[in-house]
Amino acid sequence: MFTLAFAQTASSGQVSAQQSPLMSLMPLALIFVIFYFLLIRPQKKTQQEHKKMVEELKKNDEVVTTGGIHGTIVNLQNDLITLRVDENVRIKVQKGHIARLKKA
C-alpha cells in the first residue's frame, strides 16, 4: 500500500504581524471610490442635466422622445406634453420620456 505524507510548516517562533482592521477595509474603500467617480457621479450629472432640460421645455420646441419619435411641442401640461408629429397628428407623451431637444 502506498501512503501519502503531507508536510506542514511549523512556526519556528516567528510571530506573524497582525494586519489592522482598517487596512483590511482599504481595498473595499478604494473600489467604492473608483465606482463613485466612474459610474455614480457621471450618471447623477446626466440625470440632473436631463431634468433641467425637461423643466425648460416650451411650446414650439422640437424634441425627440426615448422611442425615437420626432415632434414639435404644441401643449404643455403638468406631466404630459402634446407633440405634433405630422399635420393633424398629435400624440401625448410624459415629460420624462423626452430624450433630447433637437438642434435648430
Backbone as a printed PyTorch tensor [residue, N CA C, xyz], in Angstrom:
tensor([[[  0.8300,  -1.1760,   0.0000],
         [  0.0000,   0.0000,   0.0000],
         [  0.8740,   1.2380,   0.0000]],

        [[  0.3000,   2.2320,  -0.5720],
         [  1.0220,   3.4850,  -0.7350],
         [  0.3900,   4.5310,   0.1600]],

        [[  1.1650,   5.2170,   0.9690],
         [  0.6510,   6.2710,   1.8430],
         [  1.2740,   7.6010,   1.4650]],

        [[  0.4690,   8.6110,   1.5940],
         [  0.9390,   9.9650,   1.3070],
         [  1.1740,  10.7020,   2.6150]],

        [[  2.2380,  11.3810,   2.6540],
         [  2.5370,  12.1780,   3.8370],
         [  2.5000,  13.6520,   3.4320]],

        [[  1.8100,  14.4300,   4.2160],
         [  1.7070,  15.8670,   3.9620],
         [  2.6190,  16.6080,   4.9150]],

        [[  3.4090,  17.4670,   4.3660],
         [  4.3330,  18.2460,   5.1920],
         [  3.6420,  19.5270,   5.6300]],

        [[  3.7770,  19.8370,   6.8630],
         [  3.2190,  21.0630,   7.3970],
         [  4.3660,  21.9370,   7.8640]],

        [[  4.1930,  23.2000,   7.6270],
         [  5.2350,  24.1160,   8.0630],
         [  4.9990,  24.4390,   9.5330]],

        [[  6.0130,  24.2730,  10.2820],
         [  5.9200,  24.5630,  11.7090],
         [  6.4430,  25.9610,  11.9510]],

        [[  5.7690,  26.6670,  12.8270],
         [  6.2360,  28.0060,  13.1370],
         [  7.4690,  27.8810,  14.0160]],

        [[  8.4900,  28.5150,  13.5500],
         [  9.7460,  28.4160,  14.2760],
         [  9.9300,  29.6200,  15.1850]],

        [[  8.9050,  29.9300,  15.9410],
         [  8.9940,  31.0110,  16.9020],
         [  8.7770,  32.3850,  16.3020]],

        [[  8.3850,  32.4660,  15.0210],
         [  8.1500,  33.7600,  14.4130],
         [  6.7100,  34.1840,  14.7040]],

        [[  6.5580,  35.4180,  15.0620],
         [  5.2320,  35.9650,  15.3230],
         [  4.7910,  36.6880,  14.0580]],

        [[  3.6770,  36.2700,  13.5240],
         [  3.1870,  36.9150,  12.3070],
         [  2.6050,  38.2810,  12.6620]],

        [[  2.8450,  39.2200,  11.8030],
         [  2.3660,  40.5870,  12.0390],
         [  0.8530,  40.6170,  11.8060]],

        [[  0.1350,  41.1650,  12.7510],
         [ -1.3120,  41.2770,  12.6350],
         [ -1.6400,  42.5150,  11.8010]],

        [[ -2.5390,  42.3530,  10.8460],
         [ -2.9460,  43.4590,   9.9990],
         [ -4.1070,  44.1850,  10.6740]],

        [[ -4.0530,  45.4930,  10.6800],
         [ -5.1060,  46.2580,  11.3470],
         [ -6.4180,  46.1320,  10.5600]],

        [[ -7.5580,  46.1860,  11.2510],
         [ -8.8520,  46.0920,  10.5580],
         [ -9.0560,  47.2200,   9.5520]],

        [[ -8.4870,  48.3700,   9.8260],
         [ -8.6120,  49.4990,   8.9130],
         [ -7.9220,  49.2100,   7.5770]],

        [[ -6.7820,  48.5850,   7.6410],
         [ -6.0440,  48.2590,   6.4240],
         [ -6.7530,  47.1820,   5.6080]],

        [[ -7.4800,  46.3090,   6.2640],
         [ -8.1900,  45.2700,   5.5220],
         [ -9.4120,  45.8440,   4.8010]],

        [[ -9.9260,  46.9890,   5.2410],
         [-11.0560,  47.6380,   4.5760],
         [-10.6130,  48.6020,   3.4740]],

        [[ -9.3310,  48.8610,   3.4110],
         [ -8.8030,  49.8130,   2.4390],
         [ -9.1010,  49.4240,   0.9900]],

        [[ -8.9070,  48.1870,   0.5600],
         [ -9.2320,  47.8430,  -0.8360],
         [-10.7150,  48.0370,  -1.1640]],

        [[-11.5830,  47.7300,  -0.2190],
         [-13.0090,  47.9160,  -0.4290],
         [-13.3470,  49.4000,  -0.5830]],

        [[-12.7460,  50.2310,   0.2330],
         [-12.9670,  51.6740,   0.1410],
         [-12.4380,  52.2180,  -1.1890]],

        [[-11.3080,  51.7070,  -1.6240],
         [-10.7290,  52.1410,  -2.8940],
         [-11.6370,  51.7570,  -4.0640]],

        [[-12.2110,  50.5750,  -4.0200],
         [-13.1370,  50.1400,  -5.0700],
         [-14.3620,  51.0420,  -5.0840]],

        [[-14.8960,  51.3940,  -3.9090],
         [-16.0600,  52.2810,  -3.8440],
         [-15.7380,  53.6460,  -4.4430]],

        [[-14.5740,  54.1930,  -4.1450],
         [-14.1800,  55.4970,  -4.6810],
         [-14.0850,  55.4360,  -6.2030]],

        [[-13.5140,  54.3660,  -6.7280],
         [-13.3980,  54.2120,  -8.1800],
         [-14.7900,  54.1290,  -8.8140]],

        [[-15.6810,  53.3210,  -8.2300],
         [-17.0380,  53.2150,  -8.7550],
         [-17.7600,  54.5570,  -8.6920]],

        [[-17.5460,  55.3160,  -7.6250],
         [-18.2050,  56.6100,  -7.4920],
         [-17.8060,  57.5330,  -8.6390]],

        [[-16.5050,  57.6390,  -8.9030],
         [-16.0500,  58.5790,  -9.9210],
         [-16.2790,  58.0710, -11.3440]],

        [[-16.3250,  56.7590, -11.5580],
         [-16.5210,  56.2380, -12.9030],
         [-17.9790,  55.9730, -13.2620]],

        [[-18.8320,  55.6830, -12.2740],
         [-20.2110,  55.3070, -12.5740],
         [-21.2530,  56.2250, -11.9460]],

        [[-21.1960,  56.4120, -10.6570],
         [-22.2610,  57.1030,  -9.9390],
         [-22.2890,  58.5930, -10.2670]],

        [[-21.1600,  59.2550, -10.1680],
         [-21.1050,  60.7040, -10.3850],
         [-21.5160,  61.1110, -11.8080]],

        [[-20.9980,  60.4530, -12.8530],
         [-21.4390,  60.8350, -14.2040],
         [-22.9360,  60.5820, -14.4390]],

        [[-23.4680,  59.5090, -13.8480],
         [-24.8830,  59.2160, -14.0280],
         [-25.7440,  60.2760, -13.3460]],

        [[-25.3570,  60.7080, -12.1490],
         [-26.1040,  61.7620, -11.4610],
         [-26.0610,  63.0630, -12.2580]],

        [[-24.9100,  63.3710, -12.8370],
         [-24.7750,  64.5890, -13.6300],
         [-25.6860,  64.5330, -14.8500]],

        [[-25.7420,  63.3880, -15.5120],
         [-26.6050,  63.2180, -16.6710],
         [-28.0740,  63.3550, -16.2880]],

        [[-28.4590,  62.7790, -15.1440],
         [-29.8440,  62.8840, -14.6850],
         [-30.2170,  64.3310, -14.3830]],

        [[-29.3150,  65.0700, -13.7710],
         [-29.5880,  66.4740, -13.4560],
         [-29.7280,  67.3030, -14.7280]],

        [[-28.8710,  67.0470, -15.7240],
         [-28.9620,  67.7770, -16.9860],
         [-30.2790,  67.4670, -17.6990]],

        [[-30.7090,  66.2000, -17.6730],
         [-31.9720,  65.8150, -18.3120],
         [-33.1480,  66.4790, -17.6030]],

        [[-33.1200,  66.4850, -16.2740],
         [-34.2000,  67.1070, -15.5000],
         [-34.2960,  68.5980, -15.8200]],

        [[-33.1500,  69.2730, -15.9080],
         [-33.1290,  70.6980, -16.2220],
         [-33.6770,  70.9350, -17.6280]],

        [[-33.2890,  70.0920, -18.5910],
         [-33.7660,  70.2320, -19.9630],
         [-35.2800,  70.0590, -20.0320]],

        [[-35.8230,  69.0810, -19.2980],
         [-37.2650,  68.8300, -19.3090],
         [-38.0160,  69.9930, -18.6730]],

        [[-37.4770,  70.5810, -17.6210],
         [-38.1390,  71.7030, -16.9570],
         [-38.1610,  72.9570, -17.8260]],

        [[-37.1860,  73.0880, -18.7300],
         [-37.0820,  74.2840, -19.5580],
         [-37.7870,  74.1500, -20.9120]],

        [[-38.5180,  73.0540, -21.1340],
         [-39.2210,  72.8810, -22.4030],
         [-40.3320,  73.9160, -22.5380]],

        [[-40.5570,  74.3580, -23.7720],
         [-41.6200,  75.3290, -24.0350],
         [-42.2690,  75.0040, -25.3810]],

        [[-43.3550,  75.6910, -25.6780],
         [-44.0620,  75.4650, -26.9390],
         [-43.1380,  75.7160, -28.1210]],

        [[-43.3930,  74.9760, -29.1890],
         [-42.6670,  75.0740, -30.4580],
         [-41.2320,  74.5540, -30.3950]],

        [[-40.8290,  73.9330, -29.2880],
         [-39.5310,  73.2620, -29.2430],
         [-39.6370,  71.9540, -30.0080]],

        [[-38.6170,  71.6430, -30.7750],
         [-38.5810,  70.3680, -31.4830],
         [-37.8030,  69.3770, -30.6280]],

        [[-38.4270,  68.2280, -30.3610],
         [-37.8490,  67.2480, -29.4420],
         [-37.8540,  65.8570, -30.0640]],

        [[-37.0930,  64.9710, -29.4270],
         [-37.0620,  63.5590, -29.7810],
         [-37.3960,  62.7840, -28.5130]],

        [[-38.3260,  61.8270, -28.6120],
         [-38.6910,  61.0180, -27.4480],
         [-37.7180,  59.8520, -27.3060]],

        [[-37.8270,  59.1520, -26.1740],
         [-36.9680,  57.9860, -25.9640],
         [-37.2990,  56.8690, -26.9430]],

        [[-38.4900,  56.8910, -27.5060],
         [-38.8760,  55.9010, -28.5110],
         [-38.4300,  56.2840, -29.9130]],

        [[-37.8330,  57.4640, -30.0790],
         [-37.3280,  57.8980, -31.3750],
         [-38.3080,  58.7110, -32.1830]],

        [[-39.4080,  59.1510, -31.5800],
         [-40.4060,  59.9400, -32.2990],
         [-39.9880,  61.4100, -32.2760]],

        [[-39.9630,  62.0110, -33.4620],
         [-39.6220,  63.4230, -33.5940],
         [-40.9120,  64.2230, -33.6490]],

        [[-40.9580,  65.3150, -32.9180],
         [-42.1620,  66.1250, -32.9310],
         [-41.9210,  67.5230, -32.4010]],

        [[-42.9410,  68.3470, -32.5200],
         [-42.9060,  69.7260, -32.0350],
         [-43.9140,  69.8590, -30.9020]],

        [[-43.5140,  70.5040, -29.8310],
         [-44.3920,  70.6520, -28.6720],
         [-45.5030,  71.6360, -29.0100]],

        [[-46.7380,  71.1750, -28.7850],
         [-47.9090,  72.0010, -29.0390],
         [-48.5090,  72.4760, -27.7220]],

        [[-48.5150,  71.5990, -26.7150],
         [-49.1510,  71.9360, -25.4440],
         [-48.3500,  71.2910, -24.3060]],

        [[-48.2160,  72.0420, -23.2180],
         [-47.5550,  71.5390, -22.0120],
         [-48.5650,  71.4810, -20.8800]],

        [[-48.6490,  70.3370, -20.2300],
         [-49.4740,  70.2010, -19.0390],
         [-48.5440,  69.8110, -17.8950]],

        [[-49.1110,  69.4290, -16.7460],
         [-48.2790,  69.0930, -15.5870],
         [-47.2160,  68.0590, -15.9220]],

        [[-47.6480,  66.8690, -16.3380],
         [-46.7020,  65.7890, -16.6060],
         [-46.8080,  65.2940, -18.0450]],

        [[-47.6850,  65.9120, -18.8340],
         [-47.8900,  65.4830, -20.2150],
         [-47.4950,  66.5770, -21.1910]],

        [[-46.9870,  66.1250, -22.3260],
         [-46.6500,  67.0320, -23.4160],
         [-47.3800,  66.5330, -24.6500]],

        [[-48.0290,  67.4390, -25.3570],
         [-48.6710,  67.0860, -26.6180],
         [-47.7150,  67.4500, -27.7450]],

        [[-47.3830,  66.4500, -28.5670],
         [-46.4610,  66.6490, -29.6850],
         [-47.2190,  66.5920, -30.9960]],

        [[-46.8380,  67.4750, -31.9010],
         [-47.3400,  67.3900, -33.2760],
         [-46.2640,  66.6560, -34.0680]],

        [[-46.6200,  65.4680, -34.5740],
         [-45.6360,  64.6770, -35.3060],
         [-45.8370,  64.7770, -36.8110]],

        [[-47.0320,  65.2190, -37.2380],
         [-47.3450,  65.4250, -38.6420],
         [-48.5650,  66.3410, -38.6940]],

        [[-48.9600,  66.7330, -39.8810],
         [-50.1570,  67.5650, -39.9960],
         [-51.3460,  66.8070, -39.4240]],

        [[-52.0730,  67.4130, -38.5140],
         [-53.2610,  66.8510, -37.8610],
         [-52.9900,  65.5700, -37.0820]],

        [[-51.7460,  65.3120, -36.7170],
         [-51.4150,  64.1340, -35.9010],
         [-50.7280,  64.6320, -34.6360]],

        [[-51.3870,  64.3940, -33.5140],
         [-50.8340,  64.8150, -32.2250],
         [-50.8190,  63.6120, -31.2950]],

        [[-49.7630,  63.5090, -30.5280],
         [-49.6750,  62.4420, -29.5280],
         [-49.2980,  63.0590, -28.1890]],

        [[-49.6790,  62.3740, -27.1270],
         [-49.3250,  62.8240, -25.7810],
         [-48.2710,  61.8850, -25.2270]],

        [[-47.2270,  62.4840, -24.6650],
         [-46.1670,  61.7090, -24.0230],
         [-45.8730,  62.3300, -22.6620]],

        [[-45.3230,  61.5300, -21.7790],
         [-44.9220,  62.0610, -20.4810],
         [-43.6310,  62.8460, -20.6340]],

        [[-43.4930,  63.8460, -19.7850],
         [-42.3060,  64.7100, -19.8560],
         [-41.0050,  63.9170, -19.7130]],

        [[-41.0230,  62.9080, -18.8580],
         [-39.8110,  62.1380, -18.6100],
         [-39.3370,  61.3330, -19.8010]],

        [[-40.2010,  61.1820, -20.8180],
         [-39.8280,  60.3950, -21.9930],
         [-39.3170,  61.2420, -23.1420]],

        [[-39.0720,  62.5010, -22.8710],
         [-38.4220,  63.3470, -23.8550],
         [-36.9220,  63.1180, -23.6870]],

        [[-36.2960,  62.6120, -24.7420],
         [-34.8850,  62.2600, -24.6580],
         [-33.9790,  63.4760, -24.8460]],

        [[-34.3110,  64.2650, -25.8660],
         [-33.4280,  65.4110, -26.1370],
         [-34.1470,  66.4540, -26.9600]],

        [[-33.5810,  67.6100, -26.9360],
         [-34.0480,  68.7410, -27.7290],
         [-33.3100,  68.6960, -29.0630]],

        [[-34.0280,  68.8250, -30.1670],
         [-33.3650,  68.8250, -31.4660],
         [-32.6830,  70.1620, -31.6770]],

        [[-31.5210,  70.1170, -32.2670],
         [-30.7960,  71.3440, -32.5900],
         [-31.4530,  72.0050, -33.7910]],

        [[-31.5310,  73.3250, -33.7730],
         [-32.2090,  74.0610, -34.8470],
         [-31.4260,  74.1010, -36.1140]]])
